Amino acid sequence: CTDPNRPHEAFVVDYKTGGDPADDKNTLHERHALQARVYAHALAQAGYTKVQMWFVYVEVPDPLRASEPQTVTYTFEDGNEII
């Protein structure tokens, strides 16, 4: 999605099913890194200079916040991942 007040920024949510509660943030980050880079590249080609994305495992609770789903997030600016 986009915000008209921030026309060069995009926010992507990719909902995932399945997953493993034993996966930690580093494992999830590595698992989706290529996909995140591809999304960021495509959006950069469309003119977005900042891209935030969340991969959300809807069936797996976050180990630190059991009422929330497990997520891994990425932020890219000008095509580079911000860690």
mmCIF file of the N, C-alpha and C atoms, coordinates in Angstrom:
data_MODEL
# 
_entry.id   MODEL 
# 
loop_
_atom_site.group_PDB 
_atom_site.id 
_atom_site.type_symbol 
_atom_site.label_atom_id 
_atom_site.label_alt_id 
_atom_site.label_comp_id 
_atom_site.label_asym_id 
_atom_site.label_entity_id 
_atom_site.label_seq_id 
_atom_site.pdbx_PDB_ins_code 
_atom_site.Cartn_x 
_atom_site.Cartn_y 
_atom_site.Cartn_z 
_atom_site.occupancy 
_atom_site.B_iso_or_equiv 
_atom_site.pdbx_formal_charge 
_atom_site.auth_seq_id 
_atom_site.auth_comp_id 
_atom_site.auth_asym_id 
_atom_site.auth_atom_id 
_atom_site.pdbx_PDB_model_num 
ATOM 1   N N  . CYS A 1 1  ? 0.847  -1.171  0.000   1.00 0.00 ? 1  CYS A N  1 
ATOM 2   C CA . CYS A 1 1  ? 0.000  0.000   0.000   1.00 0.00 ? 1  CYS A CA 1 
ATOM 3   C C  . CYS A 1 1  ? 0.891  1.232   0.000   1.00 0.00 ? 1  CYS A C  1 
ATOM 4   N N  . THR A 1 2  ? 0.281  2.349   -0.258  1.00 0.00 ? 2  THR A N  1 
ATOM 5   C CA . THR A 1 2  ? 1.015  3.607   -0.284  1.00 0.00 ? 2  THR A CA 1 
ATOM 6   C C  . THR A 1 2  ? 0.234  4.658   0.484   1.00 0.00 ? 2  THR A C  1 
ATOM 7   N N  . ASP A 1 3  ? 0.896  5.745   0.827   1.00 0.00 ? 3  ASP A N  1 
ATOM 8   C CA . ASP A 1 3  ? 0.302  6.874   1.527   1.00 0.00 ? 3  ASP A CA 1 
ATOM 9   C C  . ASP A 1 3  ? 0.441  8.082   0.607   1.00 0.00 ? 3  ASP A C  1 
ATOM 10  N N  . PRO A 1 4  ? -0.662 8.737   0.248   1.00 0.00 ? 4  PRO A N  1 
ATOM 11  C CA . PRO A 1 4  ? -0.565 9.891   -0.650  1.00 0.00 ? 4  PRO A CA 1 
ATOM 12  C C  . PRO A 1 4  ? 0.355  10.994  -0.117  1.00 0.00 ? 4  PRO A C  1 
ATOM 13  N N  . ASN A 1 5  ? 0.534  11.050  1.205   1.00 0.00 ? 5  ASN A N  1 
ATOM 14  C CA . ASN A 1 5  ? 1.423  12.051  1.786   1.00 0.00 ? 5  ASN A CA 1 
ATOM 15  C C  . ASN A 1 5  ? 2.898  11.662  1.673   1.00 0.00 ? 5  ASN A C  1 
ATOM 16  N N  . ARG A 1 6  ? 3.152  10.406  1.300   1.00 0.00 ? 6  ARG A N  1 
ATOM 17  C CA . ARG A 1 6  ? 4.526  9.909   1.113   1.00 0.00 ? 6  ARG A CA 1 
ATOM 18  C C  . ARG A 1 6  ? 4.572  9.144   -0.217  1.00 0.00 ? 6  ARG A C  1 
ATOM 19  N N  . PRO A 1 7  ? 4.497  9.854   -1.307  1.00 0.00 ? 7  PRO A N  1 
ATOM 20  C CA . PRO A 1 7  ? 4.318  9.193   -2.610  1.00 0.00 ? 7  PRO A CA 1 
ATOM 21  C C  . PRO A 1 7  ? 5.480  8.325   -3.079  1.00 0.00 ? 7  PRO A C  1 
ATOM 22  N N  . HIS A 1 8  ? 6.643  8.420   -2.449  1.00 0.00 ? 8  HIS A N  1 
ATOM 23  C CA . HIS A 1 8  ? 7.783  7.610   -2.871  1.00 0.00 ? 8  HIS A CA 1 
ATOM 24  C C  . HIS A 1 8  ? 8.073  6.462   -1.917  1.00 0.00 ? 8  HIS A C  1 
ATOM 25  N N  . GLU A 1 9  ? 7.108  6.183   -1.012  1.00 0.00 ? 9  GLU A N  1 
ATOM 26  C CA . GLU A 1 9  ? 7.272  5.096   -0.051  1.00 0.00 ? 9  GLU A CA 1 
ATOM 27  C C  . GLU A 1 9  ? 6.186  4.046   -0.268  1.00 0.00 ? 9  GLU A C  1 
ATOM 28  N N  . ALA A 1 10 ? 6.559  2.783   -0.090  1.00 0.00 ? 10 ALA A N  1 
ATOM 29  C CA . ALA A 1 10 ? 5.603  1.681   -0.214  1.00 0.00 ? 10 ALA A CA 1 
ATOM 30  C C  . ALA A 1 10 ? 5.698  0.789   1.015   1.00 0.00 ? 10 ALA A C  1 
ATOM 31  N N  . PHE A 1 11 ? 4.573  0.187   1.371   1.00 0.00 ? 11 PHE A N  1 
ATOM 32  C CA . PHE A 1 11 ? 4.507  -0.757  2.487   1.00 0.00 ? 11 PHE A CA 1 
ATOM 33  C C  . PHE A 1 11 ? 3.887  -2.036  1.952   1.00 0.00 ? 11 PHE A C  1 
ATOM 34  N N  . VAL A 1 12 ? 4.602  -3.159  2.119   1.00 0.00 ? 12 VAL A N  1 
ATOM 35  C CA . VAL A 1 12 ? 4.173  -4.448  1.590   1.00 0.00 ? 12 VAL A CA 1 
ATOM 36  C C  . VAL A 1 12 ? 3.954  -5.406  2.762   1.00 0.00 ? 12 VAL A C  1 
ATOM 37  N N  . VAL A 1 13 ? 2.833  -6.114  2.755   1.00 0.00 ? 13 VAL A N  1 
ATOM 38  C CA . VAL A 1 13 ? 2.587  -7.179  3.722   1.00 0.00 ? 13 VAL A CA 1 
ATOM 39  C C  . VAL A 1 13 ? 2.371  -8.459  2.935   1.00 0.00 ? 13 VAL A C  1 
ATOM 40  N N  . ASP A 1 14 ? 3.159  -9.472  3.242   1.00 0.00 ? 14 ASP A N  1 
ATOM 41  C CA . ASP A 1 14 ? 3.042  -10.778 2.596   1.00 0.00 ? 14 ASP A CA 1 
ATOM 42  C C  . ASP A 1 14 ? 2.648  -11.780 3.688   1.00 0.00 ? 14 ASP A C  1 
ATOM 43  N N  . TYR A 1 15 ? 1.391  -12.232 3.627   1.00 0.00 ? 15 TYR A N  1 
ATOM 44  C CA . TYR A 1 15 ? 0.897  -13.174 4.631   1.00 0.00 ? 15 TYR A CA 1 
ATOM 45  C C  . TYR A 1 15 ? 1.323  -14.587 4.265   1.00 0.00 ? 15 TYR A C  1 
ATOM 46  N N  . LYS A 1 16 ? 1.859  -15.297 5.253   1.00 0.00 ? 16 LYS A N  1 
ATOM 47  C CA . LYS A 1 16 ? 2.340  -16.667 5.059   1.00 0.00 ? 16 LYS A CA 1 
ATOM 48  C C  . LYS A 1 16 ? 1.521  -17.629 5.911   1.00 0.00 ? 16 LYS A C  1 
ATOM 49  N N  . THR A 1 17 ? 1.305  -18.825 5.387   1.00 0.00 ? 17 THR A N  1 
ATOM 50  C CA . THR A 1 17 ? 0.686  -19.887 6.175   1.00 0.00 ? 17 THR A CA 1 
ATOM 51  C C  . THR A 1 17 ? 1.764  -20.902 6.536   1.00 0.00 ? 17 THR A C  1 
ATOM 52  N N  . GLY A 1 18 ? 1.445  -21.764 7.481   1.00 0.00 ? 18 GLY A N  1 
ATOM 53  C CA . GLY A 1 18 ? 2.431  -22.744 7.917   1.00 0.00 ? 18 GLY A CA 1 
ATOM 54  C C  . GLY A 1 18 ? 3.442  -22.067 8.810   1.00 0.00 ? 18 GLY A C  1 
ATOM 55  N N  . GLY A 1 19 ? 4.672  -22.501 8.737   1.00 0.00 ? 19 GLY A N  1 
ATOM 56  C CA . GLY A 1 19 ? 5.729  -21.936 9.569   1.00 0.00 ? 19 GLY A CA 1 
ATOM 57  C C  . GLY A 1 19 ? 6.075  -22.853 10.719  1.00 0.00 ? 19 GLY A C  1 
ATOM 58  N N  . ASP A 1 20 ? 7.101  -22.482 11.437  1.00 0.00 ? 20 ASP A N  1 
ATOM 59  C CA . ASP A 1 20 ? 7.592  -23.286 12.545  1.00 0.00 ? 20 ASP A CA 1 
ATOM 60  C C  . ASP A 1 20 ? 7.831  -22.370 13.736  1.00 0.00 ? 20 ASP A C  1 
ATOM 61  N N  . PRO A 1 21 ? 7.151  -22.606 14.848  1.00 0.00 ? 21 PRO A N  1 
ATOM 62  C CA . PRO A 1 21 ? 7.349  -21.756 16.028  1.00 0.00 ? 21 PRO A CA 1 
ATOM 63  C C  . PRO A 1 21 ? 8.802  -21.730 16.516  1.00 0.00 ? 21 PRO A C  1 
ATOM 64  N N  . ALA A 1 22 ? 9.592  -22.725 16.156  1.00 0.00 ? 22 ALA A N  1 
ATOM 65  C CA . ALA A 1 22 ? 10.996 -22.774 16.580  1.00 0.00 ? 22 ALA A CA 1 
ATOM 66  C C  . ALA A 1 22 ? 11.894 -21.847 15.759  1.00 0.00 ? 22 ALA A C  1 
ATOM 67  N N  . ASP A 1 23 ? 11.400 -21.351 14.621  1.00 0.00 ? 23 ASP A N  1 
ATOM 68  C CA . ASP A 1 23 ? 12.209 -20.447 13.792  1.00 0.00 ? 23 ASP A CA 1 
ATOM 69  C C  . ASP A 1 23 ? 12.428 -19.130 14.512  1.00 0.00 ? 23 ASP A C  1 
ATOM 70  N N  . ASP A 1 24 ? 13.682 -18.699 14.604  1.00 0.00 ? 24 ASP A N  1 
ATOM 71  C CA . ASP A 1 24 ? 13.966 -17.408 15.219  1.00 0.00 ? 24 ASP A CA 1 
ATOM 72  C C  . ASP A 1 24 ? 13.999 -16.323 14.143  1.00 0.00 ? 24 ASP A C  1 
ATOM 73  N N  . LYS A 1 25 ? 14.168 -15.076 14.588  1.00 0.00 ? 25 LYS A N  1 
ATOM 74  C CA . LYS A 1 25 ? 14.146 -13.940 13.653  1.00 0.00 ? 25 LYS A CA 1 
ATOM 75  C C  . LYS A 1 25 ? 15.239 -14.054 12.590  1.00 0.00 ? 25 LYS A C  1 
ATOM 76  N N  . ASN A 1 26 ? 16.423 -14.517 12.960  1.00 0.00 ? 26 ASN A N  1 
ATOM 77  C CA . ASN A 1 26 ? 17.511 -14.644 11.982  1.00 0.00 ? 26 ASN A CA 1 
ATOM 78  C C  . ASN A 1 26 ? 17.185 -15.673 10.913  1.00 0.00 ? 26 ASN A C  1 
ATOM 79  N N  . THR A 1 27 ? 16.618 -16.801 11.320  1.00 0.00 ? 27 THR A N  1 
ATOM 80  C CA . THR A 1 27 ? 16.229 -17.841 10.358  1.00 0.00 ? 27 THR A CA 1 
ATOM 81  C C  . THR A 1 27 ? 15.194 -17.300 9.394   1.00 0.00 ? 27 THR A C  1 
ATOM 82  N N  . LEU A 1 28 ? 14.181 -16.622 9.931   1.00 0.00 ? 28 LEU A N  1 
ATOM 83  C CA . LEU A 1 28 ? 13.133 -16.064 9.075   1.00 0.00 ? 28 LEU A CA 1 
ATOM 84  C C  . LEU A 1 28 ? 13.693 -14.980 8.156   1.00 0.00 ? 28 LEU A C  1 
ATOM 85  N N  . HIS A 1 29 ? 14.587 -14.154 8.687   1.00 0.00 ? 29 HIS A N  1 
ATOM 86  C CA . HIS A 1 29 ? 15.160 -13.085 7.871   1.00 0.00 ? 29 HIS A CA 1 
ATOM 87  C C  . HIS A 1 29 ? 15.908 -13.670 6.674   1.00 0.00 ? 29 HIS A C  1 
ATOM 88  N N  . GLU A 1 30 ? 16.715 -14.690 6.915   1.00 0.00 ? 30 GLU A N  1 
ATOM 89  C CA . GLU A 1 30 ? 17.451 -15.329 5.822   1.00 0.00 ? 30 GLU A CA 1 
ATOM 90  C C  . GLU A 1 30 ? 16.503 -16.008 4.828   1.00 0.00 ? 30 GLU A C  1 
ATOM 91  N N  . ARG A 1 31 ? 15.456 -16.626 5.337   1.00 0.00 ? 31 ARG A N  1 
ATOM 92  C CA . ARG A 1 31 ? 14.514 -17.352 4.479   1.00 0.00 ? 31 ARG A CA 1 
ATOM 93  C C  . ARG A 1 31 ? 13.850 -16.436 3.454   1.00 0.00 ? 31 ARG A C  1 
ATOM 94  N N  . HIS A 1 32 ? 13.550 -15.216 3.856   1.00 0.00 ? 32 HIS A N  1 
ATOM 95  C CA . HIS A 1 32 ? 12.794 -14.322 2.972   1.00 0.00 ? 32 HIS A CA 1 
ATOM 96  C C  . HIS A 1 32 ? 13.629 -13.195 2.372   1.00 0.00 ? 32 HIS A C  1 
ATOM 97  N N  . ALA A 1 33 ? 14.930 -13.205 2.609   1.00 0.00 ? 33 ALA A N  1 
ATOM 98  C CA . ALA A 1 33 ? 15.788 -12.113 2.140   1.00 0.00 ? 33 ALA A CA 1 
ATOM 99  C C  . ALA A 1 33 ? 15.744 -11.932 0.621   1.00 0.00 ? 33 ALA A C  1 
ATOM 100 N N  . LEU A 1 34 ? 15.843 -13.008 -0.125  1.00 0.00 ? 34 LEU A N  1 
ATOM 101 C CA . LEU A 1 34 ? 15.817 -12.893 -1.584  1.00 0.00 ? 34 LEU A CA 1 
ATOM 102 C C  . LEU A 1 34 ? 14.475 -12.351 -2.060  1.00 0.00 ? 34 LEU A C  1 
ATOM 103 N N  . GLN A 1 35 ? 13.397 -12.887 -1.525  1.00 0.00 ? 35 GLN A N  1 
ATOM 104 C CA . GLN A 1 35 ? 12.068 -12.418 -1.909  1.00 0.00 ? 35 GLN A CA 1 
ATOM 105 C C  . GLN A 1 35 ? 11.909 -10.932 -1.575  1.00 0.00 ? 35 GLN A C  1 
ATOM 106 N N  . ALA A 1 36 ? 12.387 -10.514 -0.420  1.00 0.00 ? 36 ALA A N  1 
ATOM 107 C CA . ALA A 1 36 ? 12.304 -9.106  -0.031  1.00 0.00 ? 36 ALA A CA 1 
ATOM 108 C C  . ALA A 1 36 ? 13.093 -8.230  -1.000  1.00 0.00 ? 36 ALA A C  1 
ATOM 109 N N  . ARG A 1 37 ? 14.287 -8.678  -1.379  1.00 0.00 ? 37 ARG A N  1 
ATOM 110 C CA . ARG A 1 37 ? 15.101 -7.898  -2.323  1.00 0.00 ? 37 ARG A CA 1 
ATOM 111 C C  . ARG A 1 37 ? 14.427 -7.784  -3.687  1.00 0.00 ? 37 ARG A C  1 
ATOM 112 N N  . VAL A 1 38 ? 13.788 -8.856  -4.122  1.00 0.00 ? 38 VAL A N  1 
ATOM 113 C CA . VAL A 1 38 ? 13.082 -8.819  -5.418  1.00 0.00 ? 38 VAL A CA 1 
ATOM 114 C C  . VAL A 1 38 ? 11.922 -7.834  -5.351  1.00 0.00 ? 38 VAL A C  1 
ATOM 115 N N  . TYR A 1 39 ? 11.132 -7.902  -4.285  1.00 0.00 ? 39 TYR A N  1 
ATOM 116 C CA . TYR A 1 39 ? 10.032 -6.940  -4.117  1.00 0.00 ? 39 TYR A CA 1 
ATOM 117 C C  . TYR A 1 39 ? 10.571 -5.507  -4.103  1.00 0.00 ? 39 TYR A C  1 
ATOM 118 N N  . ALA A 1 40 ? 11.634 -5.275  -3.332  1.00 0.00 ? 40 ALA A N  1 
ATOM 119 C CA . ALA A 1 40 ? 12.200 -3.929  -3.224  1.00 0.00 ? 40 ALA A CA 1 
ATOM 120 C C  . ALA A 1 40 ? 12.713 -3.439  -4.575  1.00 0.00 ? 40 ALA A C  1 
ATOM 121 N N  . HIS A 1 41 ? 13.349 -4.322  -5.322  1.00 0.00 ? 41 HIS A N  1 
ATOM 122 C CA . HIS A 1 41 ? 13.856 -3.945  -6.650  1.00 0.00 ? 41 HIS A CA 1 
ATOM 123 C C  . HIS A 1 41 ? 12.702 -3.573  -7.585  1.00 0.00 ? 41 HIS A C  1 
ATOM 124 N N  . ALA A 1 42 ? 11.661 -4.383  -7.593  1.00 0.00 ? 42 ALA A N  1 
ATOM 125 C CA . ALA A 1 42 ? 10.510 -4.094  -8.459  1.00 0.00 ? 42 ALA A CA 1 
ATOM 126 C C  . ALA A 1 42 ? 9.870  -2.754  -8.095  1.00 0.00 ? 42 ALA A C  1 
ATOM 127 N N  . LEU A 1 43 ? 9.753  -2.489  -6.808  1.00 0.00 ? 43 LEU A N  1 
ATOM 128 C CA . LEU A 1 43 ? 9.156  -1.224  -6.385  1.00 0.00 ? 43 LEU A CA 1 
ATOM 129 C C  . LEU A 1 43 ? 10.085 -0.047  -6.661  1.00 0.00 ? 43 LEU A C  1 
ATOM 130 N N  . ALA A 1 44 ? 11.384 -0.250  -6.561  1.00 0.00 ? 44 ALA A N  1 
ATOM 131 C CA . ALA A 1 44 ? 12.334 0.808   -6.917  1.00 0.00 ? 44 ALA A CA 1 
ATOM 132 C C  . ALA A 1 44 ? 12.219 1.141   -8.396  1.00 0.00 ? 44 ALA A C  1 
ATOM 133 N N  . GLN A 1 45 ? 12.040 0.112   -9.215  1.00 0.00 ? 45 GLN A N  1 
ATOM 134 C CA . GLN A 1 45 ? 11.867 0.337   -10.649 1.00 0.00 ? 45 GLN A CA 1 
ATOM 135 C C  . GLN A 1 45 ? 10.590 1.125   -10.934 1.00 0.00 ? 45 GLN A C  1 
ATOM 136 N N  . ALA A 1 46 ? 9.610  1.019   -10.040 1.00 0.00 ? 46 ALA A N  1 
ATOM 137 C CA . ALA A 1 46 ? 8.349  1.753   -10.190 1.00 0.00 ? 46 ALA A CA 1 
ATOM 138 C C  . ALA A 1 46 ? 8.435  3.160   -9.588  1.00 0.00 ? 46 ALA A C  1 
ATOM 139 N N  . GLY A 1 47 ? 9.606  3.518   -9.034  1.00 0.00 ? 47 GLY A N  1 
ATOM 140 C CA . GLY A 1 47 ? 9.807  4.868   -8.544  1.00 0.00 ? 47 GLY A CA 1 
ATOM 141 C C  . GLY A 1 47 ? 9.778  5.046   -7.037  1.00 0.00 ? 47 GLY A C  1 
ATOM 142 N N  . TYR A 1 48 ? 9.638  3.971   -6.290  1.00 0.00 ? 48 TYR A N  1 
ATOM 143 C CA . TYR A 1 48 ? 9.626  4.079   -4.828  1.00 0.00 ? 48 TYR A CA 1 
ATOM 144 C C  . TYR A 1 48 ? 11.057 4.093   -4.298  1.00 0.00 ? 48 TYR A C  1 
ATOM 145 N N  . THR A 1 49 ? 11.358 5.049   -3.415  1.00 0.00 ? 49 THR A N  1 
ATOM 146 C CA . THR A 1 49 ? 12.706 5.165   -2.869  1.00 0.00 ? 49 THR A CA 1 
ATOM 147 C C  . THR A 1 49 ? 12.830 4.522   -1.492  1.00 0.00 ? 49 THR A C  1 
ATOM 148 N N  . LYS A 1 50 ? 11.701 4.286   -0.839  1.00 0.00 ? 50 LYS A N  1 
ATOM 149 C CA . LYS A 1 50 ? 11.706 3.608   0.463   1.00 0.00 ? 50 LYS A CA 1 
ATOM 150 C C  . LYS A 1 50 ? 10.633 2.529   0.441   1.00 0.00 ? 50 LYS A C  1 
ATOM 151 N N  . VAL A 1 51 ? 11.010 1.334   0.851   1.00 0.00 ? 51 VAL A N  1 
ATOM 152 C CA . VAL A 1 51 ? 10.083 0.197   0.876   1.00 0.00 ? 51 VAL A CA 1 
ATOM 153 C C  . VAL A 1 51 ? 10.199 -0.486  2.228   1.00 0.00 ? 51 VAL A C  1 
ATOM 154 N N  . GLN A 1 52 ? 9.073  -0.634  2.897   1.00 0.00 ? 52 GLN A N  1 
ATOM 155 C CA . GLN A 1 52 ? 9.010  -1.417  4.121   1.00 0.00 ? 52 GLN A CA 1 
ATOM 156 C C  . GLN A 1 52 ? 8.154  -2.633  3.829   1.00 0.00 ? 52 GLN A C  1 
ATOM 157 N N  . MET A 1 53 ? 8.567  -3.775  4.339   1.00 0.00 ? 53 MET A N  1 
ATOM 158 C CA . MET A 1 53 ? 7.753  -4.974  4.127   1.00 0.00 ? 53 MET A CA 1 
ATOM 159 C C  . MET A 1 53 ? 7.770  -5.855  5.352   1.00 0.00 ? 53 MET A C  1 
ATOM 160 N N  . TRP A 1 54 ? 6.645  -6.512  5.526   1.00 0.00 ? 54 TRP A N  1 
ATOM 161 C CA . TRP A 1 54 ? 6.463  -7.460  6.614   1.00 0.00 ? 54 TRP A CA 1 
ATOM 162 C C  . TRP A 1 54 ? 6.035  -8.783  6.025   1.00 0.00 ? 54 TRP A C  1 
ATOM 163 N N  . PHE A 1 55 ? 6.697  -9.853  6.421   1.00 0.00 ? 55 PHE A N  1 
ATOM 164 C CA . PHE A 1 55 ? 6.250  -11.212 6.137   1.00 0.00 ? 55 PHE A CA 1 
ATOM 165 C C  . PHE A 1 55 ? 5.614  -11.691 7.438   1.00 0.00 ? 55 PHE A C  1 
ATOM 166 N N  . VAL A 1 56 ? 4.344  -12.040 7.381   1.00 0.00 ? 56 VAL A N  1 
ATOM 167 C CA . VAL A 1 56 ? 3.568  -12.344 8.583   1.00 0.00 ? 56 VAL A CA 1 
ATOM 168 C C  . VAL A 1 56 ? 3.088  -13.792 8.527   1.00 0.00 ? 56 VAL A C  1 
ATOM 169 N N  . TYR A 1 57 ? 3.521  -14.574 9.499   1.00 0.00 ? 57 TYR A N  1 
ATOM 170 C CA . TYR A 1 57 ? 3.067  -15.969 9.630   1.00 0.00 ? 57 TYR A CA 1 
ATOM 171 C C  . TYR A 1 57 ? 1.819  -15.982 10.491  1.00 0.00 ? 57 TYR A C  1 
ATOM 172 N N  . VAL A 1 58 ? 0.660  -16.028 9.841   1.00 0.00 ? 58 VAL A N  1 
ATOM 173 C CA . VAL A 1 58 ? -0.612 -15.869 10.545  1.00 0.00 ? 58 VAL A CA 1 
ATOM 174 C C  . VAL A 1 58 ? -0.944 -17.034 11.468  1.00 0.00 ? 58 VAL A C  1 
ATOM 175 N N  . GLU A 1 59 ? -0.329 -18.190 11.269  1.00 0.00 ? 59 GLU A N  1 
ATOM 176 C CA . GLU A 1 59 ? -0.643 -19.372 12.072  1.00 0.00 ? 59 GLU A CA 1 
ATOM 177 C C  . GLU A 1 59 ? 0.362  -19.626 13.200  1.00 0.00 ? 59 GLU A C  1 
ATOM 178 N N  . VAL A 1 60 ? 1.383  -18.780 13.303  1.00 0.00 ? 60 VAL A N  1 
ATOM 179 C CA . VAL A 1 60 ? 2.433  -19.010 14.298  1.00 0.00 ? 60 VAL A CA 1 
ATOM 180 C C  . VAL A 1 60 ? 2.528  -17.794 15.211  1.00 0.00 ? 60 VAL A C  1 
ATOM 181 N N  . PRO A 1 61 ? 2.347  -17.973 16.518  1.00 0.00 ? 61 PRO A N  1 
ATOM 182 C CA . PRO A 1 61 ? 2.471  -16.828 17.420  1.00 0.00 ? 61 PRO A CA 1 
ATOM 183 C C  . PRO A 1 61 ? 3.927  -16.395 17.576  1.00 0.00 ? 61 PRO A C  1 
ATOM 184 N N  . ASP A 1 62 ? 4.111  -15.108 17.758  1.00 0.00 ? 62 ASP A N  1 
ATOM 185 C CA . ASP A 1 62 ? 5.440  -14.568 18.023  1.00 0.00 ? 62 ASP A CA 1 
ATOM 186 C C  . ASP A 1 62 ? 5.910  -15.093 19.377  1.00 0.00 ? 62 ASP A C  1 
ATOM 187 N N  . PRO A 1 63 ? 7.139  -15.592 19.472  1.00 0.00 ? 63 PRO A N  1 
ATOM 188 C CA . PRO A 1 63 ? 7.594  -16.152 20.745  1.00 0.00 ? 63 PRO A CA 1 
ATOM 189 C C  . PRO A 1 63 ? 7.671  -15.129 21.882  1.00 0.00 ? 63 PRO A C  1 
ATOM 190 N N  . LEU A 1 64 ? 7.810  -13.850 21.556  1.00 0.00 ? 64 LEU A N  1 
ATOM 191 C CA . LEU A 1 64 ? 7.893  -12.816 22.593  1.00 0.00 ? 64 LEU A CA 1 
ATOM 192 C C  . LEU A 1 64 ? 6.560  -12.132 22.870  1.00 0.00 ? 64 LEU A C  1 
ATOM 193 N N  . ARG A 1 65 ? 5.632  -12.262 21.924  1.00 0.00 ? 65 ARG A N  1 
ATOM 194 C CA . ARG A 1 65 ? 4.305  -11.647 22.066  1.00 0.00 ? 65 ARG A CA 1 
ATOM 195 C C  . ARG A 1 65 ? 3.275  -12.646 21.560  1.00 0.00 ? 65 ARG A C  1 
ATOM 196 N N  . ALA A 1 66 ? 2.849  -13.531 22.411  1.00 0.00 ? 66 ALA A N  1 
ATOM 197 C CA . ALA A 1 66 ? 2.004  -14.655 22.003  1.00 0.00 ? 66 ALA A CA 1 
ATOM 198 C C  . ALA A 1 66 ? 0.677  -14.228 21.374  1.00 0.00 ? 66 ALA A C  1 
ATOM 199 N N  . SER A 1 67 ? 0.223  -13.030 21.632  1.00 0.00 ? 67 SER A N  1 
ATOM 200 C CA . SER A 1 67 ? -1.036 -12.573 21.047  1.00 0.00 ? 67 SER A CA 1 
ATOM 201 C C  . SER A 1 67 ? -0.860 -12.008 19.636  1.00 0.00 ? 67 SER A C  1 
ATOM 202 N N  . GLU A 1 68 ? 0.389  -11.931 19.168  1.00 0.00 ? 68 GLU A N  1 
ATOM 203 C CA . GLU A 1 68 ? 0.703  -11.398 17.839  1.00 0.00 ? 68 GLU A CA 1 
ATOM 204 C C  . GLU A 1 68 ? 1.287  -12.506 16.958  1.00 0.00 ? 68 GLU A C  1 
ATOM 205 N N  . PRO A 1 69 ? 1.097  -12.407 15.640  1.00 0.00 ? 69 PRO A N  1 
ATOM 206 C CA . PRO A 1 69 ? 1.708  -13.412 14.762  1.00 0.00 ? 69 PRO A CA 1 
ATOM 207 C C  . PRO A 1 69 ? 3.211  -13.194 14.613  1.00 0.00 ? 69 PRO A C  1 
ATOM 208 N N  . GLN A 1 70 ? 3.887  -14.254 14.261  1.00 0.00 ? 70 GLN A N  1 
ATOM 209 C CA . GLN A 1 70 ? 5.325  -14.192 14.007  1.00 0.00 ? 70 GLN A CA 1 
ATOM 210 C C  . GLN A 1 70 ? 5.555  -13.366 12.741  1.00 0.00 ? 70 GLN A C  1 
ATOM 211 N N  . THR A 1 71 ? 6.486  -12.421 12.799  1.00 0.00 ? 71 THR A N  1 
ATOM 212 C CA . THR A 1 71 ? 6.761  -11.563 11.643  1.00 0.00 ? 71 THR A CA 1 
ATOM 213 C C  . THR A 1 71 ? 8.261  -11.391 11.447  1.00 0.00 ? 71 THR A C  1 
ATOM 214 N N  . VAL A 1 72 ? 8.620  -11.084 10.230  1.00 0.00 ? 72 VAL A N  1 
ATOM 215 C CA . VAL A 1 72 ? 9.971  -10.659 9.913   1.00 0.00 ? 72 VAL A CA 1 
ATOM 216 C C  . VAL A 1 72 ? 9.821  -9.421  9.030   1.00 0.00 ? 72 VAL A C  1 
ATOM 217 N N  . THR A 1 73 ? 10.616 -8.396  9.311   1.00 0.00 ? 73 THR A N  1 
ATOM 218 C CA . THR A 1 73 ? 10.465 -7.128  8.600   1.00 0.00 ? 73 THR A CA 1 
ATOM 219 C C  . THR A 1 73 ? 11.756 -6.731  7.891   1.00 0.00 ? 73 THR A C  1 
ATOM 220 N N  . TYR A 1 74 ? 11.584 -5.944  6.854   1.00 0.00 ? 74 TYR A N  1 
ATOM 221 C CA . TYR A 1 74 ? 12.698 -5.418  6.063   1.00 0.00 ? 74 TYR A CA 1 
ATOM 222 C C  . TYR A 1 74 ? 12.384 -3.972  5.726   1.00 0.00 ? 74 TYR A C  1 
ATOM 223 N N  . THR A 1 75 ? 13.426 -3.160  5.632   1.00 0.00 ? 75 THR A N  1 
ATOM 224 C CA . THR A 1 75 ? 13.292 -1.791  5.146   1.00 0.00 ? 75 THR A CA 1 
ATOM 225 C C  . THR A 1 75 ? 14.402 -1.554  4.134   1.00 0.00 ? 75 THR A C  1 
ATOM 226 N N  . PHE A 1 76 ? 14.030 -0.999  3.003   1.00 0.00 ? 76 PHE A N  1 
ATOM 227 C CA . PHE A 1 76 ? 14.980 -0.662  1.949   1.00 0.00 ? 76 PHE A CA 1 
ATOM 228 C C  . PHE A 1 76 ? 14.852 0.824   1.633   1.00 0.00 ? 76 PHE A C  1 
ATOM 229 N N  . GLU A 1 77 ? 15.989 1.473   1.476   1.00 0.00 ? 77 GLU A N  1 
ATOM 230 C CA . GLU A 1 77 ? 16.022 2.858   1.001   1.00 0.00 ? 77 GLU A CA 1 
ATOM 231 C C  . GLU A 1 77 ? 16.970 2.920   -0.173  1.00 0.00 ? 77 GLU A C  1 
ATOM 232 N N  . ASP A 1 78 ? 16.474 3.498   -1.260  1.00 0.00 ? 78 ASP A N  1 
ATOM 233 C CA . ASP A 1 78 ? 17.266 3.612   -2.494  1.00 0.00 ? 78 ASP A CA 1 
ATOM 234 C C  . ASP A 1 78 ? 17.857 2.259   -2.888  1.00 0.00 ? 78 ASP A C  1 
ATOM 235 N N  . GLY A 1 79 ? 17.074 1.195   -2.686  1.00 0.00 ? 79 GLY A N  1 
ATOM 236 C CA . GLY A 1 79 ? 17.491 -0.142  -3.100  1.00 0.00 ? 79 GLY A CA 1 
ATOM 237 C C  . GLY A 1 79 ? 18.388 -0.879  -2.136  1.00 0.00 ? 79 GLY A C  1 
ATOM 238 N N  . ASN A 1 80 ? 18.778 -0.250  -1.029  1.00 0.00 ? 80 ASN A N  1 
ATOM 239 C CA . ASN A 1 80 ? 19.664 -0.884  -0.054  1.00 0.00 ? 80 ASN A CA 1 
ATOM 240 C C  . ASN A 1 80 ? 18.898 -1.229  1.212   1.00 0.00 ? 80 ASN A C  1 
ATOM 241 N N  . GLU A 1 81 ? 19.148 -2.415  1.738   1.00 0.00 ? 81 GLU A N  1 
ATOM 242 C CA . GLU A 1 81 ? 18.479 -2.821  2.965   1.00 0.00 ? 81 GLU A CA 1 
ATOM 243 C C  . GLU A 1 81 ? 19.050 -2.037  4.143   1.00 0.00 ? 81 GLU A C  1 
ATOM 244 N N  . ILE A 1 82 ? 18.161 -1.544  4.979   1.00 0.00 ? 82 ILE A N  1 
ATOM 245 C CA . ILE A 1 82 ? 18.516 -0.864  6.217   1.00 0.00 ? 82 ILE A CA 1 
ATOM 246 C C  . ILE A 1 82 ? 18.334 -1.883  7.336   1.00 0.00 ? 82 ILE A C  1 
ATOM 247 N N  . ILE A 1 83 ? 19.385 -2.171  8.051   1.00 0.00 ? 83 ILE A N  1 
ATOM 248 C CA . ILE A 1 83 ? 19.308 -3.185  9.113   1.00 0.00 ? 83 ILE A CA 1 
ATOM 249 C C  . ILE A 1 83 ? 19.285 -2.500  10.459  1.00 0.00 ? 83 ILE A C  1 
# 
